[in-house]
């Protein structure tokens, strides 16, 4: 076995270990092998050291076949020879095979093991310094990886390979041709190159090659804009067929950790050519995108479009027993099933309630389970059995929204499905997509607008409650604060999703049109009686907007009056916090919008609740199988009046309500 073949097998074995795959199980999968190679490897020489004599199985083109036989693979085993672009070309073919479903798992990469130094032992001329090494990646379809809890470093969203044809030169492609392949890769990904923050450039290390590659990067990624992407390279000696693969691995890790890698000894330039000389946080607060490309010294450049991995789903694993020994035995049994490849998680496990000895661990992969359980068992957690139905869901009003909230949850399949359903329900009334708003690159004034923040919060809370319900967290009662009651009513089953979406869209648009811009809301540490005795409240300048908790109220009204009150309270040592909204919520001014709101909204389709629903607008005792009003502000609580506090708090109601039922949402 040649050194390049041994290097390929060793590298692949390490990749499988990192992916937590047992090589012996690959025979049962449709696994393909795509390996980048360069020129034939070391030839055998005669006894006298004379002319080389090729040995069967020694040259690089047979490496893929020997590799596949060693691991028992039954998928395609291809050797890709495209000079410097061989490794990335192999990854490109693997991506295509996964998309076409000809394979379910792919090993892709490249290796390079030079036969030895130059015959004359000299290092001169314009050529790059050679290195030895390799890289192999394990590739799966994203949906399959998420379904099995795999660790995902990055997602290959698009790829392209290009040959200049008649325009090409013998040694390298020009700027135009290299720019074409960059654009094709990002077009394949469906992502604008302007969103790319980092490009890993696998240059040839030659005077004509690298400047041409830099020109193509400027043409596509800089495009005259400020804040163009950083560039980097990984060259501890040029690795030929493996160069692009190693750069791809480095970029995937950079996306995974959210940091731009340093380029040692690089001079910081301007615009696109700026290279990070030290490790820095990933710029921006949106989704992370990066490109990896090899110019292909033979005129066949390859480029890959990468995106950060989605949120890694972590599962709750609760165990309970009547004794510490029983809990240890249950944990050992569960981890034993996980190691054997058996079922180790099911949502119904969350419903276990028996036993005073308990432990709850989180794990994203069967391999994580044993360590997670051992850590918690070491603490010998014990707790008395909880009362049934001691759980309440509270849906909040606006003000606490922040850019990027909930974005990582889109990687959770249940949350994504529920959020997409909310998006489809809202779009006919808003004219825009809550999904696109959630994934927007940068924070802007839109999130502070009522007609944007309220629909977005409605969708987020509805989807989050649905996700918690699927995980087994069933509430005994639900309630909402302010317009959070709309999402609460939908989750409880009182309103169909499309009616809740219509209601929140109509109300938020009306508030934006008639009341946005000159009002404010502040949360004060005052009792109801203290708030009602304030001169600005008695005079009608400010409204008592809400009683949130004992000793905490909301006051709203004109922005100037609210600011004056906050300064006065600060002088008295009373804490007041401004809420991030653009109108005087629950004020007398908003009460005057009620007739127009009812006219625009019309009748609502309602139905009996499946979960007890506490209305903070009416103060009614929560119970199941009741209905909300079909019209009027009481349906969603955008009202200024405040009913007297009920005898019991919502938390008390949650503990004492009737047994909860599976929600229809």
N, C-alpha and C positions, 0 to 999 in steps of 0.2 A: 504494500500500500504506500503510495507516494505521500510526502508530507502535506501536500495540498488536500488530499483526500482525507487524511487523518484530521487535519484542521477543520474540514467541513463537518465531519461526524462529531467531533468534540464540541464545536460551536452549536450544532443543532441539538445535541443532548442538553447543553446548558440552557438553550432556549425552551426546550420542553419542560425542564425542571422549573424554570421561572414561570411558565404558564400552568404549572401544576398538572401536567399531563404525563401519564405513565406510558413510556414508549411502547410497551407490549400491547397497549389498547389501541394503537393506531391502525392495526390490521382490520379492526371492526369498523373503522370510519372510512369515508371516501376522502383520503388524504392525498394531496398533490404535492410534488416537489418541484421547485423552480429555482435553479441555482445558476448564478452568474459565474462565468469562467472567462479566462483570457487566453493567452497563447498556450500551446501545449506545455506541460510541465517538464520536469527534469528528465532528460533522456538517459538511457543506460549506455555506458561506454564499453568498448571492447577491453580485453585484458591488458592491452598495451596502451590504454587510454586514448585510442585513436577515434575513428569516426563513430558517431552515435548510432546505436541500434535500438529502434523503437521497441518497447515492450508492451504487449497487449494489456489493456487495463491501466496503463500508467498515465496516459494523457488526460487532460482535464475534461474532455468531452465524455469520458466514461464515468466521471465522478458521480453524476446524478443517478445513473443506473446502479452503481455499486451502493450508493447511499440508500436507494429505495429497497434494494434487496436486504441490506443490513437491518432495516427497520420494519420490513414486511409491509411496505406501502402498496396499495393496490390502485392508486390514482396515477395520473400522468407524472412522469419524471423527465423534466426537460433541462438541458444545459443551454444557457443563453450566452452567446458570444457577441458582445457589442462593445468591445474594448472597455473604456472607462465607464460606460453606461450599462455594463452587463448586470450589475447587482440591482440597480433601480429598474432596469428592463425586466428582470425576473419578477420583481415585486409588481410591476405593471401587469404582467401576464397573470400572476396569481390573483390580483384584484379582479381581472376580467373573468377568470374561471369561477371565482366565488359569486360574482354577480350573475353569471350564466348558470349557476348551480350545477356545474359539472364536478365540483368538489365541495365538501363541507368544511374542510380544514386544509390549510396550505402552509408549507414551510418554504420560505423564500429568502434569498439573500445572495451573498457572493463571498468568495475567498480568494486570497492571492498569497502564494508562497514562492517567491523567486528562487530559481535554481541555485543562485550563488552570485557573487560579485562579478563585475565585468572581467572579461578574460585578461585585460591588461592591468587590472587592479587600479584603474584610474577613475576619478569622479570629476568630469569636466563637461563642458558644453552647456547648451541651454536647457537640457532635459531636466525633469523633476527628479528629486531623490525618491527612490523606491522604498516601500515599507512592506511588512509582512503582517497579515492579519485577516480577519473575516468577521462576518456578521450574518446571523440567521434570525428571522422573525417568524413568529407563529401568528397567522392571520385567520380570522373567522368573520362571518357576517355579524354585524353589530347586534342584530336582534337575537342571534343565537348566544352571543357572549353575555348579553344582559340577562337572558333567560336562565343561564346557568351560574350567574354570579361571578363571571370571570373578571380578573383585574384587567382593565383596558387602559393602556397608556395614551393612546391617541386614536383618532378615526381618520382613515384615508378617504376623503370625500370625492376626490377626483384624480385622474392621472392621464397623461398623454405622452406619446412618443412620436418623433417626427423625423423625416428624412428630407433633406432639402431638394433632392432630385437634381434637375438641371442647374438649379441655382447654387447648389452646394459646391464646396471646394474639396480637394482631396483630403486635407488634414482637419478642417474644422468648418463648421457652419458660420454664417454671418449673423449680424445683429438681428436682421429681419426674421430669419428662420428660427433663431432661438427665442425671439419674442413670440413668434407664432405658437410654439409649443407651450410656453408659459400661459398664454391666453386660453389655449385649448384645455389645459388641465383645470383652470379655475372655471371655465365655462362648463366643463364636465361636472364640476362640484356644485355649480349653481350659486357661486359666491363671488362677489366683486373683489378683484385684487386690491382695492383700496382698503379692505378690512384686514389685510395681512400686516402683521407687526414684525415678523422675523422671516428671513430667508436663509437657508443653509445652502451655500454655493459650493458645489464640489468641482473646483476648477481643475484644469489640466496641469497647472504649474508652469505653463510655457508663455513666453512673451506675446505670441499672437492670440493665444486662447483665452487667457483671463481677462484682458481688456474688452474683448468682444462679448464675453459673458456678462461683464459688469454693465456694458452698454445695453444689453437686452433687459437686464433687471431694472435699470433706470427707465427704460421705455415703457415697461408694463406696470411697475409698482410705484415709481416716484410720480411720474405724470404731472410734474410741476406742483405737487401738493406738499404742504408742510407736514412734518411728522411722518415722513416716509419710513418704511421698515428698516430695521437693523439687518446687517448681514453678518454671517459667520462662516467658518469653515473648520473642518477637522482633518488636519494633515500632519500626522506624525510620521511623515514619509508617505508618498502616494501609494494607495492600496489597489489601484487599478480596478479590477472587477468588484472589489469589496468597498471601494471608497464611498459610493453613494449609499450603500447599506449602513455603514457606520454613521454617516451623517444623518440618515433617517432615524436611527436609534437614538442618537443624541438629541434630535429635534423632538422626538416623541417624549423623551424624558423631560425636556424643557417645558413642553405643553403640560405634562402631567404635574410638574411641581410649580408651574406658574412663574418661572424665572428664566430670564435670558442668559444663556451661558456666556462666559467671557472668552475673548479671542486673545490669547497671550501674545504680547509684542505687537499687537495691531495698533496702527495709528488711527486716531479718531478723525474721521473726515466730516464733510458736510452732507446734509440731506440723506440720500439713499446709501451713500458709501460709508456712513458712520458705522463703526464696529464697536461693540461694547468691550472695553478693556477690563472690566470687572463684572462679576455676576450682579444682575439688577432685577428687580421685580418686573413682571410682564407689564408693559404699558397698557393703559386703558382699563376699563372695568366691564367691557362686554365679553362676548365669546372670543376665545383665543384661536387665531388662525396662523399657520406658518406654511412656507413652501420649502421643498427640498428638490434640488435639481442637479443633474450632471450634464455638462455640455456635450459629452460624447465626442471624443477626439476624432472619431471616424465620420462625423456628420450625422449622428443619430441621437440627439439630445432627448432626455427624459425628464419629466417634472411631475411631482406629486403634490397635491393640495391636501393639507392636514388641518384637522380641527381638534380642539381639546376633547378629551373623553367626557361623556355625559356623567351626571351624578351616579356614583356607584351605590346601588341599592344595598342597604344593610337591613337585615331581618331581625326581628325581635324573637328570641327563643326563651320562653319562660318554663321553669320546672318547679314542681312543688311536691313535697312528701311529708309524711307525719314525723319523720326523724331525720337527723343529720346523715345517718348511714343510708337511709332510703333515698335521700337526695343525691348522695354521691353515686349510688347504684344507678339511679335514673340518668345522671349525667354520663356515666361510663357507657351505659347502653346506647344513649343517643350518639355519642361521639364514635362508638363502634360502628353504628349503622352508617354514619357519615363517611368513615374511612373505607368502608366496604362498598361505597357507592350507592347505598340505599337511601330511601326518603328520610330526610332529617328535619324538614321544615314543612309545616302546613298551617294555614291561617287559623284552623280550629284549635291549634295548640294554645292560642292566646286566651281561650275561654276557660282554661284550667283554673280552678279556684280552691281545690282541696289541699289541705296540708299547711301546717304552720311554718315549716322550713321551706324557704323559697329562694330562688335565684333567677335573675333575668340577665341574659347576655345578648349582645348584638354581634352578628357575624355576616360578612358578605360572601363567604365561600366556605364550603365544608372544611377546608384545611384550617380555617381560623377558629372553628368552633371549640376545639379542645382547649386551646390556650385561653379563650375568652371565658369559658366556664370555670377553668381552674382558678383564674384570677378572682372571680367573684366567690367561688366556693371557699377560697382561702380566708375570706372575710367572715365566713360563717353567718351569712345574712339570715335572720329570722324575723318573722313578722306575723302578727295575728291575722287570721282570715278576715278579709274586708267584707263589709256589708254589700250585698248585691245592689247593683244599679247606683253605686256611689260616684257616678261619673256624669258630668255635665259638659256640653259644648257651648262655649260663648263665642259669638261672631261679632267682631269689633266694628266700629265705625271708622271713618277716614281720619287721617292725621298722622298715622305712624308709618305710612308707606315710604319705601326707599327704593332707589334704583337697583334693580337686579334681584329684588326679593322673590323668592320662590323659583328662581331660574333653574337651579340645580335639580329641583324636583321633577322637571320635565323628563329626566332620565328614568323616573319611576313609572312603569307602564300604566298602573291604575290612575295615577295623578294625570299623566299625559292624556289618557283617553277622556277623563272627566273634564280636563281643561279645554281640550279640543271641542267637546260637546258644548261647553259654555261659549267658546269662541263662535261656533256656528249659530248658537241661539242669539248672541248679542249683535253679530255683524249686520243683520238686516236693519237694526234700529240705530246703530252707531255709525255705520259706514266705514269702520276700520277694524283691525284685528287685534285682540288682546294678546295673542301669541306673539305677533310682530312687535308690539309695544313692550312685552316682557323681555324680548331678546334684543331690543334696541341697544346699539353700541354704547351710547353715552347718555348720562342723565341730562334732561332738558326741562324746559318750562312745562311741557305737557303733563308731567306727573303731578304737578301742583294744581292742575285744572280739575274742577269737580267732575266735568263730563268725561274725563279720562280716568281719574283716580277711583271713582266709585264703581264703574263697570269692571275695572281691573281687580279691585278688592273683592267684588262679588264673585268673579270667576275663581280667584285664588282660594278664597275661603270655602266655596262650594266644592272645589276639587280636593282641597286638603281634607275636609270633613269626609268626603267619599273615600279617600285613601285610608284614613284612620279607621273608618268603618270596615273596609276590606281587610285591614290588619287585625280586626277583632275588637277594636275599641268602640263598643256600642254604648252610646249615652243613654242615661235614664231621663234626661230632659235637655232641651236645647233652648237657648234664648239669644237675643242679639241686642247690641247697643247701637242706637241711631239706625242708619241704613243697613247695619249688619243684620237687622231683623229680616231683610229680604232674603239673604242667603240662608238664614236660620229657618225661615218659612219654607224655602225650597227643600232644604235637607230634611225637614220634618215631614215633608209630603203635603203641606198645606197649599203650596203653589207648584204647578208644573214648571219645569225649567224654562220653557219659552216665555211663560207669563212673568216669572221673576226677572228674566232678562229684559223684557219689555218695560216692566215697572221701573227698574233701576235706570234704564236708558232714558225714559221719558222724564223722570224726576231730575236726574243729574243735568240733562240738557236744559230743562226749565230753570234750574238754579243758576246755571252758567249764563243764561240769557238775561235773567231778571235781577240776580242778586250778587253776582261775583264781583270781586274787586275792592269793595269798600267796607267789608265786614270782617269780624274776627271772632274767635272762640278761645277762651282760656279756662284751664282747669285750676281751681283754687282749693286750698285746704281750709274750707269753711263748712260749718254745718248749714243745713237748710235755713234754720232760723237766723243765723248770722248773715247769710247771703241776702235773705229777704229784708233784713234791716238796713242794708247798705243804702245810702241816699240815692245813688245812681239807679238802683233797682226800684226803689219806691217812686222815683220820678219817671220811671218808664224808659230811661235812657238805655239800660241794659236789661236783658231778659235772663231769668233763671232757666238755663237751657237743659239741665239734667242733674239728677242726684245719683252720682256714680257709686258711692260707698259712704259709710258713716264718716262724717267729717270731710267729705270731698264732693264738690259740686262743679258744674260748668256754668259760666256766664258768657253771654254773647251779645253783640250789638255792633255799632259803628267802630271801625278800627281805632279811631282817635280816642274814643271813650274807653275802650278796652285797654289801650296802652296807658292811659292815665290811671285806671284802676290798678293795673299791675304795679305801677310805680308806687302808688299809695300803699298797697299791701306789702310791698317789699320793705317800705319804711317801717311798717308795723311788725316785720318779722314773719309775715304770712307768705308761704310759698305759692307762686302762681306760674303756670307753664302754658305758653302759647301753643295751640294746636295748629298743625300744618295744613290748613285749609284756606280757601280764598273767599269765604262768605260767613255770615253770622248765622251759624246753624242753630235750629230750634229757637229762633227769635220771633218777636212779633212781626217783623218784616216778612219772614218766611211763611208765617201763618196766613198772610194775605195772598199767598200764591195757591192756597188750597183749592179755590174754585177753578182756576185755570188748570191746575194739576188734574183734578177730577174730570174736567172736560177733555183734556188730551188723552187721559188714560182710558176712560170708559170703563166698562165692566171687566172684572177679572174672573177668569175661570179658577175656581178653588175646589178643594176636595178635603175630606177629613184627614187629619194628621195621622201619621203612623207612629210618631214619637211624641210624647208630651211636649208641648210648646208653650213656653212662658212668654207672654207679651208684655214688654215693659211699657208699651203704649197704653194698654188697658189695665194692667195689673192683675189680670185674671189668673186664677190658680191653674197651673198646667195640668192637662190631662190629655190622653190620647183620644183619637176619633172625634176631634172637634174641628171646627172650620174657622178661618179668619174672615173678616169682612170682605165683601166683594169689591167695594169701592172706597175711596177716601183715604186720607193720610193715615188713618189707623192701620191700614194694611201694611205700611212699612215704617211708620213712626217718624216721618219728616214733619213733625208738628212742634209747636212752641209750648203747648200746655203740658203740665207735668202732673200726673195723678199722684195722690198721696202715696208714700211708700207702703207697699203691702206688708202684712203682718209678718210674713216670712221672706227671707232673702232668696234669690234664685238658687244659691248653693244649698240652702236647706231643702228647697223643693226638689233638687236633684237627688238628694239622699232619701227622700221620703216618697218619691213618686212610684207609680205602678211600674211593673216590669217592662223594660224596653223591648221593642220589636226590631227586627231587621228593617232598615229603612228602604224605601223604594228607590233611593238614589244611589 
